[in-house]
Amino acid sequence: MPNLLDTIKQRLRIWLSIPETENTFYVGTTSLATDRDRPAYSREEILAQCIDAWRYNPLARRIVELTTQYAVGNGFNLSCEDGRVKSFIDEFWNHRLNQMANRILAMSDELARCGNLFLLISTDASGMSYIRAVQTEQVEEIISAQNDPEQEQFYKLKEDLDQDFEDRNPPFYQAYDPSTDTPDESGHFKPVMVHYAVNRPVGGLWGESDLSHLLKWLGRYTAWLEDRVRLNRFRNAFLYVVKASYTSEAARKARQAELAANPPTPGSILVTDESEEWSVMSPKLEAMDAYNDGIALKKMIAAGAGIPLHFLAEPESATRTTAESAGEPTYRKYEQRQQVLIGIIKDLLRITLERKSLVDHRIDRAAQIEVHASDVSARDNEGLARAGKEIRSTAIALYRAGMIDKDEVLRLVYKYLSEEKPEHPQEEL
């Protein structure tokens, strides 16, 4: 039976022997990714363009900012019934070298900007872990299990070109694996890396930026706006056109030189005879047509970003109801991203807790940690409060009529409040 290396060599020879045509031009270019991912060179190009768009384009920056502002909101609250575990996760969260309340903002921006979040976790001998983000463009390859792309095993970083050729050795970081993650003889843990992604196709390794599909339209809107600014700069520019009958070309040039040397100043009085006819030539901008073009481009950007136009300083309607209705799908999108961030935080807390438990056996690694986020939209709270108040009156009337019991009353009230009913409620009807 041929071994794995012989099989890889055989497949490589087959790939290299295929004649290059339009259909086979990309054969072999996806060796660093799966079939659902972009080729490596295309991914790096798109990533660089997304970062430049975020850095220089106000609309791109605003789209990323809106995602973080709504998904993170007022921050996240951590809770745990185990007092010792709660004390540790608070220490980790507020540690001077972590400052996770601020770091989560940068993590959310990175997810929206690059679609990938690579976090390096290092732990000291006391069991305290420290989180550092690695630039997405520095990661060259994600190595996963052969039978499951979701089981990532190693992350290969790019070579440092500033070093001598003999010293170049691209670092590999091992993915976190709880079955093999143990401290060494000195009590230190090996640094591990974790990877989170959004907008990732099923079976893919890499996520994609929230801006990747907007780059074309962001560029077109920017070019259109620059043209309008350039035209408006010369909107007040004009030329005098002088029509007259000249006896020769030399006479015409002499008259032109005379007027160029002494042009009429604004507000002056110009007196000519009937042999000359003066007129003014100025640019025509057709501002209304240009406005419609700009709105069409901006609508395409807003539709791709999943946000209404009034989020981008462009009121769509004069009515408040229309604007509020347009924002509902956007809030759902931000709630989904918020759930992604909650999952990331829980995973990081679980890793740090498990590492701490290997050093301090008083820490219960199985303790349940809850992460709570603020509501994406304050308007939801108002609607839920009204719904809960109205259903409470109806439910109490049914209870007094003997049609439902007390548990059913509480279940209905909590249902319309979008909250879970406590196991041992103390409410009095």
GUFI-364600 format. One line per 10 residues: number of its first residue (from 1); their letters; for each residue x, y, z of N, C-alpha, C. Coordinates in steps of 0.2 Angstrom, whole numbers. Layout:
NUM> A> X/Y/Z/X/Y/Z/X/Y/Z  ... $
//
This chain:
1> MPNLLDTIKQ> 4/-6/0/0/0/0/4/6/0  3/11/-5/7/17/-5/6/21/2  11/24/4/10/29/10/7/35/8  6/40/13/3/46/12/7/51/7  14/50/9/19/55/5/19/53/-2  19/46/-4/19/44/-11/12/46/-14  7/46/-11/0/48/-14/0/56/-15  3/60/-11/3/67/-12/8/68/-18  13/65/-19/18/66/-24/14/64/-31  11/59/-31/7/56/-37/2/61/-39 $
11> RLRIWLSIPE> -2/64/-34/-7/69/-36/-4/76/-38  2/77/-35/6/83/-38/8/83/-45  11/77/-47/13/76/-53/7/76/-58  1/74/-56/-5/74/-61/-7/81/-62  -7/85/-56/-8/93/-57/-4/96/-61  3/95/-61/8/98/-64/8/96/-72  5/91/-73/5/88/-80/-1/91/-84  -6/94/-81/-12/96/-84/-10/102/-88  -12/102/-95/-11/108/-99/-15/114/-96  -11/120/-97/-14/126/-94/-19/129/-99 $
21> TENTFYVGTT> -26/129/-97/-31/132/-101/-35/137/-97  -40/140/-99/-44/145/-95/-48/141/-90  -49/134/-91/-52/130/-86/-47/128/-80  -41/127/-82/-36/124/-77/-31/129/-75  -32/136/-76/-27/141/-74/-26/141/-67  -31/139/-63/-31/140/-55/-29/133/-52  -27/128/-56/-26/122/-53/-19/123/-49  -20/120/-43/-14/121/-38/-13/127/-34  -17/132/-36/-17/139/-32/-20/138/-25  -25/133/-24/-28/133/-18/-25/128/-13 $
31> SLATDRDRPA> -19/127/-14/-16/122/-9/-16/124/-2  -16/131/-1/-16/133/6/-23/134/9  -28/131/5/-35/132/8/-39/127/5  -46/126/7/-50/122/4/-54/124/-2  -58/120/-6/-61/122/-12/-66/128/-10  -68/129/-4/-73/134/-3/-70/141/-1  -63/141/0/-60/147/1/-57/150/-5  -56/157/-4/-52/160/-10/-45/157/-10  -42/158/-16/-35/157/-17/-31/161/-12  -25/159/-10/-21/163/-5/-20/170/-8 $
41> YSREEILAQC> -18/170/-14/-16/177/-16/-22/182/-17  -28/179/-19/-34/183/-19/-36/185/-12  -36/180/-7/-38/182/0/-33/188/3  -27/187/1/-23/192/4/-24/199/1  -25/199/-6/-27/205/-9/-33/208/-7  -39/204/-6/-45/207/-3/-44/209/4  -40/206/8/-39/208/15/-36/215/15  -31/216/11/-27/222/11/-32/228/8  -36/226/4/-41/231/1/-46/233/6  -48/228/10/-53/229/16/-50/234/21 $
51> IDAWRYNPLA> -44/232/23/-40/237/28/-40/244/25  -38/244/19/-37/251/16/-44/255/16  -49/251/14/-55/254/14/-58/257/21  -56/253/26/-58/254/33/-54/260/35  -48/261/33/-43/266/35/-45/273/32  -47/273/25/-47/279/21/-54/281/19  -59/276/19/-66/277/17/-70/278/23  -74/284/23/-78/285/29/-84/280/30  -87/279/24/-92/274/24/-90/267/27  -85/265/24/-82/258/27/-81/258/34 $
61> RRIVELTTQY> -78/264/36/-76/264/44/-83/265/48  -88/268/45/-94/269/49/-98/262/49  -97/258/44/-100/251/44/-97/247/49  -91/247/50/-87/243/55/-89/246/62  -89/252/63/-91/255/69/-98/254/71  -102/254/67/-109/252/69/-110/245/71  -107/241/68/-107/234/70/-104/233/77  -99/236/79/-96/236/86/-100/239/91  -103/245/89/-107/249/93/-113/245/95  -116/242/91/-123/239/92/-121/232/95 $
71> AVGNGFNLSC> -116/228/93/-115/221/95/-112/221/102  -108/226/103/-105/226/110/-109/230/115  -112/236/112/-116/240/116/-112/243/123  -116/242/128/-113/244/135/-108/239/138  -106/234/134/-101/229/137/-105/222/139  -101/218/141/-104/211/143/-103/210/151  -108/207/154/-107/205/161/-106/198/162  -101/196/166/-100/189/168/-103/187/174  -105/181/175/-108/179/181/-107/171/182  -106/169/188/-105/162/190/-107/161/197 $
81> EDGRVKSFID> -110/155/198/-112/154/205/-107/152/209  -101/149/207/-95/147/210/-91/154/212  -91/156/218/-88/162/220/-80/162/219  -77/156/219/-70/156/218/-69/157/210  -73/154/206/-72/155/199/-74/162/197  -79/164/200/-81/171/198/-75/176/200  -72/175/205/-67/180/207/-61/179/202  -59/173/200/-54/172/195/-56/175/188  -62/174/186/-63/177/179/-64/184/179  -66/187/185/-65/195/186/-58/197/186 $
91> EFWNHRLNQM> -54/193/189/-47/195/189/-44/195/182  -45/190/178/-43/189/171/-46/194/167  -52/196/168/-56/201/163/-53/208/164  -51/210/171/-49/216/172/-42/217/173  -38/212/172/-31/212/172/-28/217/168  -22/221/171/-19/226/167/-17/224/160  -15/218/160/-12/216/153/-17/213/149  -23/213/151/-29/210/147/-34/216/145  -37/219/150/-42/224/149/-47/222/144  -50/216/145/-54/213/140/-60/218/139 $
101> ANRILAMSDE> -63/222/143/-68/227/142/-66/231/136  -60/233/135/-58/237/129/-56/233/124  -53/227/125/-50/223/120/-56/220/116  -62/219/119/-67/216/115/-69/221/109  -68/227/110/-70/232/105/-66/231/99  -59/230/100/-54/229/95/-56/222/91  -58/217/95/-59/211/93/-65/211/88  -70/215/90/-76/215/86/-75/219/79  -71/224/80/-68/228/74/-65/223/69  -60/219/72/-56/214/68/-60/209/64 $
111> LARCGNLFLL> -65/207/68/-70/202/65/-74/205/59  -76/211/60/-80/214/54/-75/217/49  -69/219/50/-64/221/46/-61/216/41  -59/210/45/-55/205/41/-59/198/41  -64/197/45/-68/191/45/-65/186/49  -59/187/51/-55/182/55/-52/185/61  -52/181/67/-49/183/73/-44/178/76  -38/179/76/-33/175/78/-30/177/85  -31/174/90/-30/176/97/-24/171/100  -19/174/102/-13/170/105/-14/170/113 $
121> ISTDASGMSY> -15/164/116/-16/164/123/-9/161/126  -7/165/131/-1/163/135/-3/163/142  0/158/146/-2/158/153/5/157/157  5/161/163/11/160/167/10/155/172  15/154/176/15/149/181/10/149/186  7/155/187/1/155/192/-5/153/189  -6/152/183/-12/150/179/-16/156/176  -13/162/177/-16/168/174/-14/168/166  -20/169/162/-19/169/155/-19/176/152  -16/177/147/-16/184/143/-17/183/136 $
131> IRAVQTEQVE> -21/187/133/-24/187/127/-21/192/122  -18/190/117/-15/195/112/-18/193/105  -20/198/101/-23/197/94/-17/197/89  -17/192/85/-12/192/79/-15/194/73  -11/198/69/-14/201/63/-16/195/58  -22/196/55/-24/191/50/-19/190/44  -17/196/42/-12/195/36/-5/192/38  -4/191/44/2/188/46/2/180/46  -5/178/46/-6/170/46/-6/168/39  -1/163/37/-1/161/30/-5/155/29 $
141> EIISAQNDPE> -6/150/34/-9/144/32/-12/142/39  -18/139/38/-22/135/43/-22/128/42  -19/124/46/-18/117/45/-23/113/50  -28/110/46/-33/106/50/-32/99/49  -37/95/53/-37/88/52/-39/86/45  -36/81/42/-38/79/35/-45/77/34  -48/74/39/-55/72/39/-60/77/41  -58/83/44/-62/88/47/-59/95/47  -61/99/42/-58/106/42/-59/110/48  -65/108/52/-66/112/58/-61/111/63 $
151> QEQFYKLKED> -58/105/63/-53/103/68/-46/106/67  -45/113/68/-39/116/66/-34/114/71  -28/112/68/-22/110/73/-16/114/73  -14/118/68/-8/122/68/-10/128/64  -6/134/65/-7/140/62/0/142/60  2/142/53/8/144/51/8/152/49  13/155/52/14/162/51/19/163/45  19/169/42/23/171/37/31/172/39  35/171/35/42/171/37/44/179/38  49/180/42/51/187/43/57/188/38 $
161> LDQDFEDRNP> 55/192/33/60/194/28/66/198/30  65/201/36/70/206/39/76/201/41  75/195/43/80/191/45/84/188/40  90/185/41/95/182/36/91/176/34  93/174/28/90/168/25/91/162/29  97/161/32/98/155/36/94/155/42  92/161/45/88/161/51/81/161/50  78/162/44/71/162/43/68/155/44  63/155/49/60/149/51/53/151/53  48/151/48/41/153/50/38/150/56 $
171> PFYQAYDPST> 36/153/61/34/150/67/27/147/66  26/141/70/20/138/70/17/138/77  11/140/77/7/140/84/2/134/84  2/130/89/-2/125/90/-9/127/92  -14/124/89/-21/126/91/-23/123/98  -27/126/101/-29/124/108/-32/117/108  -29/112/112/-32/106/112/-32/104/120  -38/104/123/-38/102/130/-36/95/132  -35/91/127/-33/84/129/-25/84/130  -22/89/127/-14/89/127/-12/95/130 $
181> DTPDESGHFK> -16/99/133/-14/106/135/-12/105/143  -6/104/144/-3/103/151/3/107/152  4/110/158/10/114/160/16/109/159  22/113/158/28/109/158/31/108/165  37/106/166/40/105/172/41/111/176  42/117/173/43/123/177/36/126/178  30/123/176/24/126/177/21/130/172  25/131/167/22/136/162/19/132/156  14/135/153/10/132/147/13/135/141  13/131/136/15/133/129/10/137/126 $
191> PVMVHYAVNR> 12/143/123/7/147/120/3/144/115  -4/145/114/-8/142/110/-12/147/106  -15/145/100/-19/150/96/-26/147/95  -31/152/95/-37/150/94/-40/155/88  -44/152/84/-46/156/78/-54/156/78  -56/162/76/-64/163/76/-65/166/69  -70/165/66/-72/168/59/-79/169/58  -81/174/54/-87/175/52/-88/175/44  -94/175/42/-95/175/35/-91/169/31  -90/163/35/-86/158/32/-91/153/29 $
201> PVGGLWGESD> -89/151/23/-94/146/20/-93/139/23  -98/135/22/-97/128/25/-92/124/22  -87/121/26/-81/118/23/-75/122/22  -76/129/23/-70/133/22/-66/134/29  -60/137/28/-56/138/34/-56/145/36  -57/149/31/-56/157/32/-63/160/32  -63/165/36/-69/170/36/-68/175/31  -73/179/29/-72/185/25/-75/191/28  -72/197/26/-74/203/29/-81/205/28  -84/209/32/-90/212/31/-90/217/25 $
211> LSHLLKWLGR> -84/219/23/-83/224/18/-81/221/11  -79/215/11/-77/212/5/-81/212/-1  -88/212/0/-92/212/-6/-94/219/-8  -92/224/-3/-94/231/-4/-88/235/-8  -82/232/-8/-76/236/-11/-78/239/-18  -81/235/-22/-82/238/-29/-87/244/-28  -92/244/-24/-97/249/-24/-94/255/-20  -90/254/-15/-87/259/-11/-82/263/-16  -78/259/-20/-74/263/-25/-78/267/-30  -83/264/-32/-87/268/-37/-90/274/-34 $
221> YTAWLEDRVR> -93/274/-28/-96/280/-24/-90/285/-23  -85/283/-21/-79/287/-20/-77/291/-26  -76/287/-32/-75/290/-38/-80/295/-40  -86/293/-39/-92/298/-41/-92/304/-37  -90/304/-30/-90/309/-26/-84/314/-27  -79/311/-29/-73/315/-31/-74/319/-37  -78/316/-42/-79/320/-48/-84/326/-47  -89/324/-42/-93/330/-40/-90/335/-37  -85/334/-32/-81/339/-29/-77/343/-34  -74/339/-38/-70/343/-43/-74/347/-48 $
231> LNRFRNAFLY> -80/345/-50/-84/350/-54/-87/356/-50  -88/354/-44/-91/360/-39/-86/365/-38  -79/363/-38/-74/368/-37/-74/373/-42  -75/371/-48/-75/375/-54/-82/377/-56  -87/377/-52/-94/378/-53/-94/386/-55  -91/390/-51/-91/397/-52/-86/400/-57  -82/395/-60/-77/397/-65/-81/399/-72  -79/403/-75/-82/405/-82/-77/408/-86  -79/409/-93/-75/412/-98/-79/417/-102  -75/422/-103/-78/427/-107/-77/425/-115 $
241> VVKASYTSEA> -83/425/-118/-82/424/-126/-84/430/-129  -79/433/-133/-80/439/-137/-80/437/-144  -86/439/-147/-87/438/-154/-86/445/-158  -83/445/-164/-82/451/-167/-79/449/-174  -80/454/-179/-77/453/-186/-70/456/-186  -65/452/-187/-58/455/-188/-56/454/-195  -52/459/-196/-49/459/-203/-44/454/-205  -41/451/-199/-36/446/-200/-35/442/-194  -31/437/-195/-30/433/-189/-25/436/-184  -21/441/-187/-16/444/-182/-20/449/-178 $
251> ARKARQAELA> -26/452/-181/-30/457/-177/-33/453/-172  -36/447/-173/-39/444/-168/-35/442/-162  -29/440/-164/-24/438/-158/-22/444/-155  -21/450/-158/-19/456/-154/-25/458/-149  -31/457/-152/-37/459/-147/-37/454/-141  -36/448/-142/-36/443/-137/-30/444/-132  -24/446/-135/-18/447/-130/-20/453/-126  -23/458/-129/-25/465/-125/-30/463/-120  -35/459/-121/-40/457/-116/-37/452/-110  -32/448/-112/-29/444/-108/-25/448/-103 $
261> ANPPTPGSIL> -21/453/-106/-17/457/-101/-21/462/-97  -27/464/-99/-31/468/-95/-39/465/-94  -40/459/-91/-46/456/-91/-51/461/-86  -57/461/-88/-62/464/-83/-62/462/-76  -62/466/-72/-63/464/-65/-70/463/-63  -72/459/-58/-79/458/-55/-81/465/-53  -87/466/-55/-91/472/-53/-89/478/-57  -85/478/-62/-83/483/-66/-88/484/-72  -87/490/-75/-92/492/-81/-88/491/-87  -91/487/-92/-87/486/-98/-92/489/-104 $
271> VTDESEEWSV> -88/493/-107/-92/497/-113/-88/495/-119  -92/492/-124/-90/491/-131/-94/494/-136  -92/493/-142/-96/496/-148/-100/490/-151  -104/491/-156/-108/486/-158/-104/481/-163  -98/482/-163/-94/477/-167/-92/471/-163  -92/471/-156/-91/466/-152/-97/463/-148  -97/457/-147/-103/454/-143/-100/449/-138  -101/451/-131/-98/448/-126/-103/443/-123  -101/437/-121/-105/432/-117/-101/428/-112  -104/424/-108/-101/420/-103/-102/413/-104 $
281> MSPKLEAMDA> -97/409/-103/-97/402/-104/-96/399/-97  -100/395/-94/-99/392/-87/-102/385/-88  -99/380/-83/-101/373/-83/-108/372/-81  -111/367/-83/-118/365/-81/-118/358/-78  -119/358/-71/-118/352/-67/-124/347/-67  -130/349/-69/-136/345/-69/-136/342/-62  -137/346/-57/-136/343/-50/-141/338/-48  -148/338/-51/-153/334/-49/-151/327/-52  -149/326/-58/-147/320/-60/-141/316/-56  -136/321/-54/-131/318/-50/-133/316/-44 $
291> YNDGIALKKM> -138/319/-41/-141/317/-34/-144/310/-35  -147/308/-40/-150/302/-41/-145/296/-42  -140/298/-45/-134/293/-46/-131/292/-39  -130/297/-35/-127/296/-29/-131/292/-24  -137/293/-24/-142/289/-20/-142/282/-22  -142/280/-29/-142/273/-31/-136/270/-29  -130/273/-29/-124/270/-27/-124/269/-19  -126/273/-16/-126/273/-9/-132/267/-6  -137/267/-10/-142/261/-9/-139/254/-10  -135/254/-15/-131/247/-16/-126/246/-10 $
301> IAAGAGIPLH> -123/251/-7/-118/250/-2/-122/248/4  -128/252/6/-132/250/12/-135/243/11  -138/241/5/-141/235/5/-135/229/6  -129/230/3/-124/225/4/-122/225/12  -122/230/15/-120/231/22/-126/229/27  -132/228/24/-138/226/28/-140/232/33  -139/238/31/-141/243/35/-145/248/31  -150/252/34/-154/257/31/-150/263/29  -152/267/24/-149/273/22/-148/278/28  -153/278/32/-152/284/37/-147/282/43 $
311> FLAEPESATR> -144/276/42/-138/274/47/-132/277/44  -132/279/37/-127/282/34/-128/289/32  -132/293/37/-133/300/36/-136/302/30  -141/297/27/-145/299/21/-152/297/23  -156/302/25/-163/300/27/-167/298/21  -171/292/22/-174/289/16/-182/292/16  -184/294/22/-191/296/22/-192/301/28  -197/305/27/-198/310/32/-202/308/38  -205/301/38/-209/298/43/-204/294/48  -206/295/54/-202/291/59/-204/283/59 $
321> TTAESAGEPT> -210/282/57/-212/275/57/-208/271/51  -207/274/46/-204/271/40/-196/270/42  -193/275/45/-186/274/47/-185/268/53  -190/268/57/-190/263/62/-191/256/60  -195/255/55/-196/249/52/-190/246/48  -187/251/44/-181/249/40/-175/247/45  -175/249/51/-170/247/55/-171/240/59  -177/237/58/-178/230/62/-173/225/59  -173/224/52/-168/218/50/-161/220/52  -159/226/53/-152/228/55/-151/226/62 $
331> YRKYEQRQQV> -156/227/66/-155/225/73/-154/217/74  -158/213/70/-157/206/70/-150/204/68  -147/208/63/-140/206/61/-135/207/66  -136/213/70/-132/215/75/-133/210/81  -139/207/82/-140/203/88/-136/196/86  -136/194/80/-132/188/78/-125/189/79  -122/195/77/-115/196/78/-114/196/86  -118/199/90/-118/199/97/-117/192/100  -121/187/97/-121/180/99/-114/177/98  -111/179/92/-105/177/90/-100/179/95 $
341> LIGIIKDLLR> -100/185/97/-95/188/102/-96/185/109  -102/183/111/-103/180/117/-100/173/117  -101/169/111/-98/163/110/-90/163/111  -87/168/108/-80/169/108/-78/170/116  -82/175/119/-80/176/126/-80/170/130  -86/166/129/-87/160/133/-81/155/132  -79/154/126/-74/150/124/-67/152/127  -66/158/127/-59/161/130/-59/160/138  -65/161/141/-66/160/148/-65/153/150  -68/148/146/-67/141/147/-60/139/146 $
351> ITLERKSLVD> -56/142/141/-49/140/141/-45/142/147  -46/148/149/-42/151/154/-44/148/161  -50/146/161/-52/142/167/-49/135/168  -49/132/162/-46/125/162/-39/125/164  -35/130/161/-28/131/162/-27/133/170  -31/137/172/-30/139/179/-32/133/184  -37/128/182/-38/123/186/-32/118/186  -28/118/181/-22/113/181/-17/115/186  -17/122/188/-12/124/193/-15/125/200  -21/127/200/-25/128/206/-31/123/206 $
361> HRIDRAAQIE> -30/117/210/-35/112/210/-42/114/214  -42/120/217/-48/122/220/-52/125/215  -50/127/209/-54/130/204/-58/124/201  -65/125/200/-69/120/197/-69/121/190  -66/117/186/-66/118/178/-73/117/175  -77/114/179/-84/112/176/-89/118/178  -87/123/181/-91/128/183/-95/132/177  -101/133/178/-105/136/172/-104/144/173  -102/147/167/-101/154/167/-106/157/162  -109/162/164/-114/165/160/-112/172/157 $
371> VHASDVSARD> -113/173/151/-111/180/148/-117/183/146  -118/189/149/-124/193/147/-122/200/143  -126/201/138/-125/207/134/-131/212/135  -129/218/133/-135/223/133/-139/222/127  -145/225/127/-150/224/122/-147/229/116  -148/226/110/-146/229/104/-150/236/103  -156/235/104/-161/241/103/-165/242/109  -165/249/111/-169/250/117/-176/250/116  -178/251/109/-185/251/108/-188/244/109  -184/238/109/-187/232/110/-189/231/118 $
381> NEGLARAGKE> -185/235/122/-187/235/129/-194/238/130  -195/244/127/-202/247/127/-207/243/125  -206/239/119/-212/235/117/-213/229/121  -208/226/124/-208/220/128/-212/222/135  -210/228/137/-213/230/143/-221/231/143  -223/234/137/-230/235/136/-233/228/135  -230/224/131/-233/217/130/-234/214/137  -229/214/141/-229/211/147/-234/213/152  -235/220/152/-240/223/156/-247/221/154  -248/221/147/-255/219/144/-257/212/146 $
391> IRSTAIALYR> -252/207/145/-253/200/146/-254/199/153  -251/203/157/-252/201/165/-259/202/167  -262/208/164/-269/209/166/-274/203/164  -272/201/157/-276/196/154/-275/189/158  -269/188/160/-268/181/163/-271/181/170  -270/187/174/-273/187/180/-281/186/180  -284/189/175/-291/188/174/-293/181/173  -289/177/169/-290/170/168/-289/166/174  -284/168/178/-282/164/184/-288/165/189  -290/171/190/-296/172/195/-302/169/192 $
401> AGMIDKDEVL> -303/168/186/-309/164/183/-308/156/184  -302/154/186/-300/147/187/-299/144/181  -297/147/176/-295/144/169/-288/142/168  -284/145/172/-277/143/172/-274/144/179  -268/141/180/-265/141/187/-260/146/187  -257/147/193/-252/152/194/-246/151/190  -243/145/189/-237/144/185/-239/146/178  -245/145/175/-246/147/168/-246/154/168  -249/158/173/-249/165/173/-241/168/172  -237/165/176/-230/167/176/-227/165/169 $
411> RLVYKYLSEE> -228/159/167/-226/157/160/-227/162/155  -234/164/155/-236/169/150/-233/176/150  -232/178/156/-229/185/158/-222/185/155  -218/180/157/-211/179/156/-210/178/148  -215/175/145/-214/173/138/-215/180/134  -220/184/136/-220/191/133/-215/196/135  -212/194/140/-206/199/142/-199/196/138  -200/190/135/-194/187/132/-189/185/137  -191/183/143/-186/181/148/-188/174/150  -183/171/153/-185/164/155/-188/164/162 $
421> KPEHPQEEL> -193/160/163/-196/160/170/-191/157/175  -190/160/181/-186/157/186/-189/150/189  -184/146/191/-186/140/194/-190/140/200  -189/145/204/-192/146/210/-195/153/211  -200/155/207/-202/162/207/-205/164/214  -205/170/216/-207/173/222/-213/178/221  -215/179/214/-220/184/213/-226/182/216  -230/188/218/-236/187/221/-241/190/216  -246/186/214/-251/188/209/-256/194/212 $
//
